[in-house]
């Protein structure tokens, strides 16, 4: 009896956690293996965070320019304007949620008894 087509998950070769661990970035892999690579991981995290914030800012600027162009009659595609606004909004809300989670984790750590 085949389970394919009945809505049950089918395992895909090469997608297990054990297969994914060797493919992790050097900073994360070193941390899992007990190596000391805190500087690499910190720089990697900082770079990714800065890149994500720049991407959100770029999406917001793009949405603002498309909105202004539509209001001035230069852009005719309303769907394009609305999609860019939604992408901008989702990126902003995601950034705020990440910030809130980081602050919550910081507060939890600071309130831990020593």
MOPAC internal coordinates of N, CA, C and O (Angstrom, degrees):
PM7 1SCF
backbone

  N    0.0000 0     0.00 0     0.00 0    0    0    0
  C    1.4427 1     0.00 0     0.00 0    1    0    0
  C    1.5187 1   109.06 1     0.00 0    2    1    0
  O    1.2310 1   120.27 1   -53.56 1    3    2    1
  N    1.2933 1   117.09 1   126.44 1    3    2    1
  C    1.4559 1   122.44 1  -177.39 1    5    3    2
  C    1.5230 1   110.58 1   -91.36 1    6    5    3
  O    1.2310 1   120.81 1   -40.19 1    7    6    5
  N    1.3387 1   116.05 1   139.81 1    7    6    5
  C    1.4567 1   120.19 1   177.84 1    9    7    6
  C    1.5202 1   111.49 1   -96.37 1   10    9    7
  O    1.2310 1   120.27 1   175.08 1   11   10    9
  N    1.3127 1   117.08 1    -4.92 1   11   10    9
  C    1.4582 1   120.69 1   179.46 1   13   11   10
  C    1.5237 1   108.54 1   -70.62 1   14   13   11
  O    1.2310 1   120.67 1   -48.02 1   15   14   13
  N    1.2992 1   116.33 1   131.98 1   15   14   13
  C    1.4519 1   120.86 1  -179.47 1   17   15   14
  C    1.5154 1   113.56 1    92.67 1   18   17   15
  O    1.2310 1   119.45 1   176.53 1   19   18   17
  N    1.3207 1   118.65 1    -3.47 1   19   18   17
  C    1.4612 1   121.54 1   179.82 1   21   19   18
  C    1.5181 1   111.74 1  -102.64 1   22   21   19
  O    1.2310 1   119.78 1  -167.91 1   23   22   21
  N    1.3299 1   118.02 1    12.09 1   23   22   21
  C    1.4504 1   121.42 1   176.96 1   25   23   22
  C    1.5182 1   114.15 1    82.31 1   26   25   23
  O    1.2310 1   119.80 1  -172.81 1   27   26   25
  N    1.3257 1   117.99 1     7.19 1   27   26   25
  C    1.4547 1   120.92 1   179.36 1   29   27   26
  C    1.5198 1   109.37 1   -91.65 1   30   29   27
  O    1.2310 1   119.91 1   -35.21 1   31   30   29
  N    1.3264 1   117.78 1   144.79 1   31   30   29
  C    1.4629 1   119.29 1  -179.62 1   33   31   30
  C    1.5220 1   111.41 1   -68.06 1   34   33   31
  O    1.2310 1   121.33 1   -41.44 1   35   34   33
  N    1.3028 1   115.06 1   138.56 1   35   34   33
  C    1.4572 1   121.46 1   177.82 1   37   35   34
  C    1.5181 1   107.57 1  -108.80 1   38   37   35
  O    1.2310 1   119.58 1   -55.26 1   39   38   37
  N    1.3574 1   118.41 1   124.74 1   39   38   37
  C    1.4583 1   119.47 1  -179.51 1   41   39   38
  C    1.5232 1   111.06 1   -64.06 1   42   41   39
  O    1.2310 1   121.04 1   -44.63 1   43   42   41
  N    1.3153 1   115.61 1   135.37 1   43   42   41
  C    1.4548 1   121.82 1   178.86 1   45   43   42
  C    1.5206 1   107.58 1  -105.53 1   46   45   43
  O    1.2310 1   119.75 1   -54.14 1   47   46   45
  N    1.3417 1   118.08 1   125.86 1   47   46   45
  C    1.4661 1   119.64 1  -179.45 1   49   47   46
  C    1.5223 1   111.00 1   -59.76 1   50   49   47
  O    1.2310 1   121.02 1   -40.58 1   51   50   49
  N    1.3292 1   115.65 1   139.42 1   51   50   49
  C    1.4514 1   121.58 1   177.07 1   53   51   50
  C    1.5181 1   114.25 1    85.65 1   54   53   51
  O    1.2310 1   119.58 1  -170.42 1   55   54   53
  N    1.3296 1   118.41 1     9.58 1   55   54   53
  C    1.4614 1   120.24 1  -179.06 1   57   55   54
  C    1.5190 1   112.78 1  -114.85 1   58   57   55
  O    1.2310 1   119.67 1  -166.94 1   59   58   57
  N    1.3059 1   118.23 1    13.06 1   59   58   57
  C    1.4610 1   119.56 1   179.47 1   61   59   58
  C    1.5260 1   109.91 1   -80.99 1   62   61   59
  O    1.2310 1   120.88 1   -14.70 1   63   62   61
  N    1.3218 1   115.91 1   165.30 1   63   62   61
  C    1.4605 1   121.02 1  -179.99 1   65   63   62
  C    1.5250 1   110.55 1   -63.20 1   66   65   63
  O    1.2310 1   120.25 1   141.69 1   67   66   65
  N    1.3181 1   117.13 1   -38.31 1   67   66   65
  C    1.4644 1   120.55 1   179.89 1   69   67   66
  C    1.5256 1   111.23 1   -63.04 1   70   69   67
  O    1.2310 1   120.20 1   145.74 1   71   70   69
  N    1.3271 1   117.23 1   -34.26 1   71   70   69
  C    1.4621 1   120.23 1   177.84 1   73   71   70
  C    1.5249 1   111.44 1   -74.41 1   74   73   71
  O    1.2310 1   120.28 1   150.67 1   75   74   73
  N    1.3285 1   117.06 1   -29.33 1   75   74   73
  C    1.4593 1   120.90 1  -176.14 1   77   75   74
  C    1.5206 1   112.70 1   -81.62 1   78   77   75
  O    1.2310 1   119.21 1   152.39 1   79   78   77
  N    1.3320 1   119.12 1   -27.61 1   79   78   77
  C    1.4598 1   121.38 1  -175.85 1   81   79   78
  C    1.5223 1   113.90 1   -58.04 1   82   81   79
  O    1.2310 1   118.48 1   135.17 1   83   82   81
  N    1.3243 1   120.51 1   -44.83 1   83   82   81
  C    1.4691 1   118.30 1   179.52 1   85   83   82
  C    1.5233 1   113.34 1   -66.00 1   86   85   83
  O    1.2310 1   119.56 1   161.80 1   87   86   85
  N    1.3196 1   118.45 1   -18.20 1   87   86   85
  C    1.4595 1   121.56 1  -177.36 1   89   87   86
  C    1.5214 1   112.93 1   -89.61 1   90   89   87
  O    1.2310 1   119.92 1  -179.33 1   91   90   89
  N    1.3185 1   117.76 1     0.67 1   91   90   89
  C    1.4607 1   120.80 1  -179.97 1   93   91   90
  C    1.5180 1   110.05 1   -66.36 1   94   93   91
  O    1.2310 1   121.28 1   -20.15 1   95   94   93
  N    1.3217 1   115.16 1   159.85 1   95   94   93
  C    1.4573 1   119.19 1   179.11 1   97   95   94
  C    1.5210 1   109.81 1   -64.39 1   98   97   95
  O    1.2310 1   119.46 1   -23.89 1   99   98   97
  N    1.3348 1   118.63 1   156.11 1   99   98   97
  C    1.4632 1   120.80 1  -177.25 1  101   99   98
  C    1.5244 1   113.43 1   -57.31 1  102  101   99
  O    1.2310 1   119.68 1   143.22 1  103  102  101
  N    1.3245 1   118.22 1   -36.78 1  103  102  101
  C    1.4616 1   120.05 1  -179.61 1  105  103  102
  C    1.5122 1   111.93 1   -65.73 1  106  105  103
  O    1.2310 1   120.35 1   135.86 1  107  106  105
  N    1.3137 1   116.93 1   -44.14 1  107  106  105
  C    1.4563 1   120.23 1  -179.72 1  109  107  106
  C    1.5160 1   111.07 1   -72.86 1  110  109  107
  O    1.2310 1   120.14 1   139.13 1  111  110  109
  N    1.3161 1   117.34 1   -40.87 1  111  110  109
  C    1.4531 1   120.90 1  -179.19 1  113  111  110
  C    1.5169 1   110.69 1   -63.78 1  114  113  111
  O    1.2310 1   120.03 1   141.19 1  115  114  113
  N    1.3274 1   117.55 1   -38.81 1  115  114  113
  C    1.4556 1   120.55 1   177.48 1  117  115  114
  C    1.5120 1   110.95 1   -64.58 1  118  117  115
  O    1.2310 1   120.08 1   142.83 1  119  118  117
  N    1.3206 1   117.46 1   -37.17 1  119  118  117
  C    1.4515 1   120.96 1   178.60 1  121  119  118
  C    1.5101 1   111.68 1   -66.87 1  122  121  119
  O    1.2310 1   119.86 1   144.63 1  123  122  121
  N    1.3217 1   117.87 1   -35.37 1  123  122  121
  C    1.4567 1   120.88 1   179.42 1  125  123  122
  C    1.5166 1   111.54 1   -73.30 1  126  125  123
  O    1.2310 1   120.48 1   149.20 1  127  126  125
  N    1.3082 1   116.69 1   -30.80 1  127  126  125
  C    1.4548 1   120.46 1  -178.33 1  129  127  126
  C    1.5147 1   112.48 1   -90.49 1  130  129  127
  O    1.2310 1   119.75 1  -175.09 1  131  130  129
  N    1.3048 1   118.09 1     4.91 1  131  130  129
  C    1.4554 1   121.06 1   177.88 1  133  131  130
  C    1.5112 1   113.40 1    87.91 1  134  133  131
  O    1.2310 1   119.65 1  -175.56 1  135  134  133
  N    1.3261 1   118.28 1     4.44 1  135  134  133
  C    1.4543 1   121.34 1   179.27 1  137  135  134
  C    1.5131 1   110.70 1   -74.70 1  138  137  135
  O    1.2310 1   120.81 1   -16.35 1  139  138  137
  N    1.3144 1   116.06 1   163.65 1  139  138  137
  C    1.4566 1   120.16 1  -179.89 1  141  139  138
  C    1.5171 1   109.09 1  -102.87 1  142  141  139
  O    1.2310 1   120.75 1   -79.79 1  143  142  141
  N    1.3154 1   116.17 1   100.21 1  143  142  141
  C    1.4616 1   120.65 1   178.61 1  145  143  142
  C    1.5188 1   109.81 1  -137.45 1  146  145  143
  O    1.2310 1   120.34 1  -140.14 1  147  146  145
  N    1.3249 1   116.95 1    39.86 1  147  146  145
  C    1.4610 1   121.32 1  -177.05 1  149  147  146
  C    1.5236 1   110.96 1   -63.04 1  150  149  147
  O    1.2310 1   119.79 1   143.05 1  151  150  149
  N    1.3225 1   118.01 1   -36.95 1  151  150  149
  C    1.4574 1   120.99 1   179.89 1  153  151  150
  C    1.5117 1   111.91 1   -64.53 1  154  153  151
  O    1.2310 1   120.26 1   138.79 1  155  154  153
  N    1.3273 1   117.12 1   -41.21 1  155  154  153
  C    1.4553 1   121.40 1   179.24 1  157  155  154
  C    1.5197 1   109.89 1   -66.62 1  158  157  155
  O    1.2310 1   120.14 1   136.04 1  159  158  157
  N    1.3199 1   117.35 1   -43.96 1  159  158  157
  C    1.4556 1   121.13 1  -179.35 1  161  159  158
  C    1.5205 1   111.09 1   -66.05 1  162  161  159
  O    1.2310 1   120.41 1   139.01 1  163  162  161
  N    1.3284 1   116.83 1   -40.99 1  163  162  161
  C    1.4596 1   120.47 1   179.95 1  165  163  162
  C    1.5239 1   110.57 1   -63.87 1  166  165  163
  O    1.2310 1   120.34 1   135.37 1  167  166  165
  N    1.3252 1   116.96 1   -44.63 1  167  166  165
  C    1.4584 1   120.69 1   179.16 1  169  167  166
  C    1.5258 1   110.40 1   -64.96 1  170  169  167
  O    1.2310 1   120.40 1   140.80 1  171  170  169
  N    1.3312 1   116.83 1   -39.20 1  171  170  169
  C    1.4506 1   121.51 1   179.20 1  173  171  170
  C    1.5292 1   110.07 1   -63.89 1  174  173  171
  O    1.2310 1   119.86 1   134.94 1  175  174  173
  N    1.3255 1   117.87 1   -45.06 1  175  174  173
  C    1.4581 1   122.02 1   179.20 1  177  175  174
  C    1.5244 1   110.79 1   -63.75 1  178  177  175
  O    1.2310 1   120.60 1   135.00 1  179  178  177
  N    1.3242 1   116.45 1   -45.00 1  179  178  177
  C    1.4606 1   120.73 1  -179.64 1  181  179  178
  C    1.5236 1   110.68 1   -62.68 1  182  181  179
  O    1.2310 1   120.57 1   137.72 1  183  182  181
  N    1.3149 1   116.52 1   -42.28 1  183  182  181
  C    1.4611 1   120.61 1   178.69 1  185  183  182
  C    1.5155 1   112.59 1   -63.85 1  186  185  183
  O    1.2310 1   120.86 1   137.36 1  187  186  185
  N    1.3217 1   115.96 1   -42.64 1  187  186  185
  C    1.4632 1   119.43 1   179.15 1  189  187  186
  C    1.5233 1   111.42 1   -67.14 1  190  189  187
  O    1.2310 1   120.56 1   140.59 1  191  190  189
  N    1.3156 1   116.54 1   -39.41 1  191  190  189
  C    1.4623 1   120.34 1   179.01 1  193  191  190
  C    1.5285 1   110.47 1   -64.64 1  194  193  191
  O    1.2310 1   120.31 1   134.68 1  195  194  193
  N    1.3203 1   117.01 1   -45.32 1  195  194  193
  C    1.4688 1   120.83 1   178.66 1  197  195  194
  C    1.5266 1   110.69 1   -63.04 1  198  197  195
  O    1.2310 1   120.40 1   139.29 1  199  198  197
  N    1.3181 1   116.85 1   -40.71 1  199  198  197
  C    1.4582 1   121.18 1   178.87 1  201  199  198
  C    1.5287 1   111.17 1   -64.03 1  202  201  199
  O    1.2310 1   120.54 1   138.98 1  203  202  201
  N    1.3269 1   116.58 1   -41.02 1  203  202  201
  C    1.4626 1   120.34 1   179.26 1  205  203  202
  C    1.5233 1   110.99 1   -64.99 1  206  205  203
  O    1.2310 1   120.34 1   138.81 1  207  206  205
  N    1.3223 1   116.96 1   -41.19 1  207  206  205
  C    1.4675 1   120.33 1   179.07 1  209  207  206
  C    1.5270 1   110.45 1   -66.22 1  210  209  207
  O    1.2310 1   120.19 1   140.96 1  211  210  209
  N    1.3273 1   117.25 1   -39.04 1  211  210  209
  C    1.4654 1   120.55 1   176.90 1  213  211  210
  C    1.5240 1   111.12 1   -64.35 1  214  213  211
  O    1.2310 1   120.22 1   141.75 1  215  214  213
  N    1.3374 1   117.18 1   -38.25 1  215  214  213
  C    1.4629 1   120.73 1   178.12 1  217  215  214
  C    1.5253 1   111.31 1   -64.13 1  218  217  215
  O    1.2310 1   120.59 1   138.43 1  219  218  217
  N    1.3311 1   116.47 1   -41.57 1  219  218  217
  C    1.4675 1   120.35 1   178.43 1  221  219  218
  C    1.5265 1   110.12 1   -65.33 1  222  221  219
  O    1.2310 1   120.41 1   137.01 1  223  222  221
  N    1.3246 1   116.82 1   -42.99 1  223  222  221
  C    1.4675 1   120.06 1   178.48 1  225  223  222
  C    1.5249 1   110.86 1   -62.47 1  226  225  223
  O    1.2310 1   120.41 1   140.04 1  227  226  225
  N    1.3180 1   116.83 1   -39.96 1  227  226  225
  C    1.4626 1   121.07 1   178.22 1  229  227  226
  C    1.5298 1   110.88 1   -64.12 1  230  229  227
  O    1.2310 1   120.42 1   138.03 1  231  230  229
  N    1.3337 1   116.80 1   -41.97 1  231  230  229
  C    1.4675 1   120.44 1   178.45 1  233  231  230
  C    1.5259 1   110.80 1   -64.36 1  234  233  231
  O    1.2310 1   120.32 1   141.21 1  235  234  233
  N    1.3326 1   117.00 1   -38.79 1  235  234  233
  C    1.4651 1   120.35 1   178.28 1  237  235  234
  C    1.5271 1   110.88 1   -66.40 1  238  237  235
  O    1.2310 1   120.40 1   138.12 1  239  238  237
  N    1.3284 1   116.84 1   -41.88 1  239  238  237
  C    1.4677 1   120.27 1   178.40 1  241  239  238
  C    1.5240 1   111.21 1   -64.76 1  242  241  239
  O    1.2310 1   120.56 1   139.77 1  243  242  241
  N    1.3324 1   116.54 1   -40.23 1  243  242  241
  C    1.4592 1   121.41 1   178.58 1  245  243  242
  C    1.5251 1   110.35 1   -63.52 1  246  245  243
  O    1.2310 1   120.36 1   135.45 1  247  246  245
  N    1.3309 1   116.93 1   -44.55 1  247  246  245
  C    1.4660 1   120.61 1   179.38 1  249  247  246
  C    1.5255 1   110.79 1   -63.50 1  250  249  247
  O    1.2310 1   120.43 1   139.06 1  251  250  249
  N    1.3188 1   116.79 1   -40.94 1  251  250  249
  C    1.4678 1   120.18 1   179.96 1  253  251  250
  C    1.5238 1   111.10 1   -65.34 1  254  253  251
  O    1.2310 1   120.34 1   137.88 1  255  254  253
  N    1.3277 1   116.95 1   -42.12 1  255  254  253
  C    1.4682 1   119.23 1  -179.39 1  257  255  254
  C    1.5298 1   111.36 1   -68.94 1  258  257  255
  O    1.2310 1   120.06 1   141.70 1  259  258  257
  N    1.3484 1   117.48 1   -38.30 1  259  258  257
  C    1.4653 1   119.56 1   177.22 1  261  259  258
  C    1.5269 1   111.07 1   -66.92 1  262  261  259
  O    1.2310 1   120.39 1   141.19 1  263  262  261
  N    1.3270 1   116.86 1   -38.81 1  263  262  261
  C    1.4634 1   120.59 1   178.24 1  265  263  262
  C    1.5241 1   110.59 1   -63.37 1  266  265  263
  O    1.2310 1   120.79 1   135.54 1  267  266  265
  N    1.3145 1   116.10 1   -44.46 1  267  266  265
  C    1.4623 1   120.04 1   179.26 1  269  267  266
  C    1.5281 1   110.54 1   -64.21 1  270  269  267
  O    1.2310 1   120.49 1   138.67 1  271  270  269
  N    1.3318 1   116.67 1   -41.33 1  271  270  269
  C    1.4643 1   120.03 1   179.10 1  273  271  270
  C    1.5277 1   110.86 1   -64.11 1  274  273  271
  O    1.2310 1   120.08 1   142.16 1  275  274  273
  N    1.3255 1   117.46 1   -37.84 1  275  274  273
  C    1.4644 1   120.44 1   178.22 1  277  275  274
  C    1.5270 1   110.83 1   -67.14 1  278  277  275
  O    1.2310 1   120.70 1   138.57 1  279  278  277
  N    1.3216 1   116.26 1   -41.43 1  279  278  277
  C    1.4658 1   120.21 1   179.99 1  281  279  278
  C    1.5261 1   111.77 1   -64.99 1  282  281  279
  O    1.2310 1   120.50 1   149.95 1  283  282  281
  N    1.3273 1   116.64 1   -30.05 1  283  282  281
  C    1.4642 1   120.68 1  -179.81 1  285  283  282
  C    1.5286 1   112.15 1   -89.10 1  286  285  283
  O    1.2310 1   120.09 1   178.16 1  287  286  285
  N    1.3303 1   117.44 1    -1.84 1  287  286  285
  C    1.4531 1   121.12 1   178.00 1  289  287  286
  C    1.5121 1   114.38 1    86.67 1  290  289  287
  O    1.2310 1   119.47 1  -172.80 1  291  290  289
  N    1.3237 1   118.61 1     7.20 1  291  290  289
  C    1.4616 1   121.52 1  -179.08 1  293  291  290
  C    1.5278 1   111.60 1   -83.35 1  294  293  291
  O    1.2310 1   119.82 1   150.28 1  295  294  293
  N    1.3060 1   117.94 1   -29.72 1  295  294  293
  C    1.4669 1   123.02 1   179.74 1  297  295  294
  C    1.5205 1   108.28 1  -106.74 1  298  297  295
  O    1.2310 1   120.30 1   -50.40 1  299  298  297
  N    1.3370 1   117.03 1   129.60 1  299  298  297
  C    1.4596 1   121.17 1  -177.20 1  301  299  298
  C    1.5289 1   112.88 1  -102.64 1  302  301  299
  O    1.2310 1   119.98 1   164.68 1  303  302  301
  N    1.3122 1   117.65 1   -15.32 1  303  302  301
  C    1.4641 1   121.26 1  -174.53 1  305  303  302
  C    1.5291 1   110.25 1   -92.42 1  306  305  303
  O    1.2310 1   120.89 1   -81.94 1  307  306  305
  N    1.3308 1   115.90 1    98.06 1  307  306  305
  C    1.4627 1   120.84 1  -179.15 1  309  307  306
  C    1.5279 1   111.15 1   -66.24 1  310  309  307
  O    1.2310 1   120.20 1   144.45 1  311  310  309
  N    1.3287 1   117.22 1   -35.55 1  311  310  309
  C    1.4694 1   120.49 1  -179.89 1  313  311  310
  C    1.5253 1   110.95 1   -61.64 1  314  313  311
  O    1.2310 1   120.56 1   139.80 1  315  314  313
  N    1.3177 1   116.53 1   -40.20 1  315  314  313
  C    1.4656 1   120.88 1   178.75 1  317  315  314
  C    1.5253 1   110.63 1   -62.61 1  318  317  315
  O    1.2310 1   120.54 1   139.32 1  319  318  317
  N    1.3208 1   116.58 1   -40.68 1  319  318  317
  C    1.4645 1   121.45 1   179.25 1  321  319  318
  C    1.5217 1   110.03 1   -65.80 1  322  321  319
  O    1.2310 1   120.35 1   134.42 1  323  322  321
  N    1.3210 1   116.93 1   -45.58 1  323  322  321
  C    1.4664 1   120.97 1  -178.27 1  325  323  322
  C    1.5277 1   111.63 1   -65.79 1  326  325  323
  O    1.2310 1   120.23 1   139.67 1  327  326  325
  N    1.3237 1   117.16 1   -40.33 1  327  326  325
  C    1.4691 1   120.28 1   178.56 1  329  327  326
  C    1.5217 1   110.29 1   -64.61 1  330  329  327
  O    1.2310 1   120.13 1   138.28 1  331  330  329
  N    1.3251 1   117.35 1   -41.72 1  331  330  329
  C    1.4683 1   119.29 1   179.21 1  333  331  330
  C    1.5256 1   110.87 1   -64.94 1  334  333  331
  O    1.2310 1   120.12 1   144.07 1  335  334  333
  N    1.3356 1   117.37 1   -35.93 1  335  334  333
  C    1.4642 1   120.18 1   176.76 1  337  335  334
  C    1.5251 1   111.48 1   -66.79 1  338  337  335
  O    1.2310 1   120.15 1   140.93 1  339  338  337
  N    1.3235 1   117.32 1   -39.07 1  339  338  337
  C    1.4655 1   120.54 1   178.98 1  341  339  338
  C    1.5248 1   111.23 1   -68.41 1  342  341  339
  O    1.2310 1   120.22 1   140.44 1  343  342  341
  N    1.3221 1   117.19 1   -39.56 1  343  342  341
  C    1.4694 1   120.61 1   176.88 1  345  343  342
  C    1.5202 1   109.80 1   -62.13 1  346  345  343
  O    1.2310 1   120.78 1   136.89 1  347  346  345
  N    1.3179 1   116.11 1   -43.11 1  347  346  345
  C    1.4569 1   121.06 1   178.15 1  349  347  346
  C    1.5240 1   111.10 1   -62.38 1  350  349  347
  O    1.2310 1   120.55 1   135.73 1  351  350  349
  N    1.3131 1   116.56 1   -44.27 1  351  350  349
  C    1.4657 1   121.38 1  -179.47 1  353  351  350
  C    1.5241 1   111.36 1   -64.88 1  354  353  351
  O    1.2310 1   120.32 1   135.53 1  355  354  353
  N    1.3186 1   117.00 1   -44.47 1  355  354  353
  C    1.4660 1   120.25 1   179.38 1  357  355  354
  C    1.5211 1   111.47 1   -63.58 1  358  357  355
  O    1.2310 1   120.51 1   138.24 1  359  358  357
  N    1.3189 1   116.64 1   -41.76 1  359  358  357
  C    1.4606 1   119.99 1   178.09 1  361  359  358
  C    1.5117 1   112.08 1   -62.54 1  362  361  359
  O    1.2310 1   120.74 1   138.64 1  363  362  361
  N    1.3312 1   116.19 1   -41.36 1  363  362  361
  C    1.4603 1   120.45 1   179.05 1  365  363  362
  C    1.5252 1   111.05 1   -65.15 1  366  365  363
  O    1.2310 1   120.49 1   134.72 1  367  366  365
  N    1.3322 1   116.67 1   -45.28 1  367  366  365
  C    1.4671 1   119.80 1  -179.92 1  369  367  366
  C    1.5246 1   111.40 1   -65.27 1  370  369  367
  O    1.2310 1   120.18 1   142.33 1  371  370  369
  N    1.3171 1   117.26 1   -37.67 1  371  370  369
  C    1.4631 1   120.40 1   176.90 1  373  371  370
  C    1.5222 1   110.57 1   -64.14 1  374  373  371
  O    1.2310 1   120.50 1   136.95 1  375  374  373
  N    1.3255 1   116.65 1   -43.05 1  375  374  373
  C    1.4637 1   120.63 1   178.27 1  377  375  374
  C    1.5226 1   110.86 1   -61.55 1  378  377  375
  O    1.2310 1   120.38 1   137.46 1  379  378  377
  N    1.3189 1   116.89 1   -42.54 1  379  378  377
  C    1.4686 1   120.43 1   178.69 1  381  379  378
  C    1.5270 1   111.43 1   -65.13 1  382  381  379
  O    1.2310 1   120.05 1   141.16 1  383  382  381
  N    1.3291 1   117.52 1   -38.84 1  383  382  381
  C    1.4646 1   120.24 1   178.34 1  385  383  382
  C    1.5203 1   111.65 1   -66.36 1  386  385  383
  O    1.2310 1   120.37 1   140.59 1  387  386  385
  N    1.3226 1   116.90 1   -39.41 1  387  386  385
  C    1.4697 1   119.94 1   176.99 1  389  387  386
  C    1.5182 1   109.74 1   -64.25 1  390  389  387
  O    1.2310 1   120.29 1   136.05 1  391  390  389
  N    1.3315 1   117.04 1   -43.95 1  391  390  389
  C    1.4603 1   120.69 1   177.53 1  393  391  390
  C    1.5232 1   111.14 1   -59.03 1  394  393  391
  O    1.2310 1   120.42 1   135.33 1  395  394  393
  N    1.3285 1   116.81 1   -44.67 1  395  394  393
  C    1.4628 1   120.52 1  -179.59 1  397  395  394
  C    1.5234 1   111.74 1   -63.92 1  398  397  395
  O    1.2310 1   120.08 1   140.74 1  399  398  397
  N    1.3272 1   117.45 1   -39.26 1  399  398  397
  C    1.4688 1   120.58 1   178.41 1  401  399  398
  C    1.5216 1   111.16 1   -66.72 1  402  401  399
  O    1.2310 1   120.34 1   139.40 1  403  402  401
  N    1.3214 1   116.95 1   -40.60 1  403  402  401
  C    1.4671 1   120.43 1   178.80 1  405  403  402
  C    1.5234 1   110.08 1   -64.63 1  406  405  403
  O    1.2310 1   120.15 1   136.16 1  407  406  405
  N    1.3229 1   117.32 1   -43.84 1  407  406  405
  C    1.4636 1   120.05 1   178.34 1  409  407  406
  C    1.5267 1   111.77 1   -64.80 1  410  409  407
  O    1.2310 1   120.51 1   141.14 1  411  410  409
  N    1.3177 1   116.63 1   -38.86 1  411  410  409
  C    1.4600 1   120.38 1   177.98 1  413  411  410
  C    1.5275 1   110.83 1   -64.41 1  414  413  411
  O    1.2310 1   120.55 1   137.69 1  415  414  413
  N    1.3179 1   116.55 1   -42.31 1  415  414  413
  C    1.4673 1   120.08 1   178.04 1  417  415  414
  C    1.5227 1   110.61 1   -64.85 1  418  417  415
  O    1.2310 1   120.19 1   139.69 1  419  418  417
  N    1.3250 1   117.23 1   -40.31 1  419  418  417
  C    1.4659 1   121.16 1   178.02 1  421  419  418
  C    1.5265 1   110.55 1   -61.82 1  422  421  419
  O    1.2310 1   120.50 1   134.54 1  423  422  421
  N    1.3373 1   116.64 1   -45.46 1  423  422  421
  C    1.4644 1   120.04 1   179.15 1  425  423  422
  C    1.5251 1   111.32 1   -62.96 1  426  425  423
  O    1.2310 1   120.40 1   139.72 1  427  426  425
  N    1.3407 1   116.84 1   -40.28 1  427  426  425
  C    1.4655 1   120.21 1   178.40 1  429  427  426
  C    1.5192 1   111.17 1   -62.62 1  430  429  427
  O    1.2310 1   120.59 1   138.53 1  431  430  429
  N    1.3248 1   116.48 1   -41.47 1  431  430  429
  C    1.4675 1   120.30 1   179.89 1  433  431  430
  C    1.5220 1   110.37 1   -67.46 1  434  433  431
  O    1.2310 1   120.19 1   138.56 1  435  434  433
  N    1.3252 1   117.24 1   -41.44 1  435  434  433
  C    1.4621 1   120.36 1  -179.19 1  437  435  434
  C    1.5321 1   112.35 1   -68.32 1  438  437  435
  O    1.2310 1   119.98 1   153.84 1  439  438  437
  N    1.3234 1   117.65 1   -26.16 1  439  438  437
  C    1.4618 1   121.26 1  -179.93 1  441  439  438
  C    1.5261 1   113.36 1   -89.67 1  442  441  439
  O    1.2310 1   120.07 1   178.85 1  443  442  441
  N    1.3229 1   117.48 1    -1.15 1  443  442  441
  C    1.4689 1   120.14 1   178.73 1  445  443  442
  C    1.5238 1   110.08 1   -70.50 1  446  445  443
  O    1.2310 1   120.60 1   -43.02 1  447  446  445
  N    1.3262 1   116.45 1   136.98 1  447  446  445
  C    1.4673 1   118.07 1   175.63 1  449  447  446
  C    1.5258 1   110.45 1   -72.25 1  450  449  447
  O    1.2310 1   121.25 1   -35.42 1  451  450  449
  N    1.3142 1   115.21 1   144.58 1  451  450  449
  C    1.4656 1   119.57 1  -177.76 1  453  451  450
  C    1.4825 1   111.35 1   -92.32 1  454  453  451
  O    1.2310 1   120.10 1   180.00 1  455  454  453

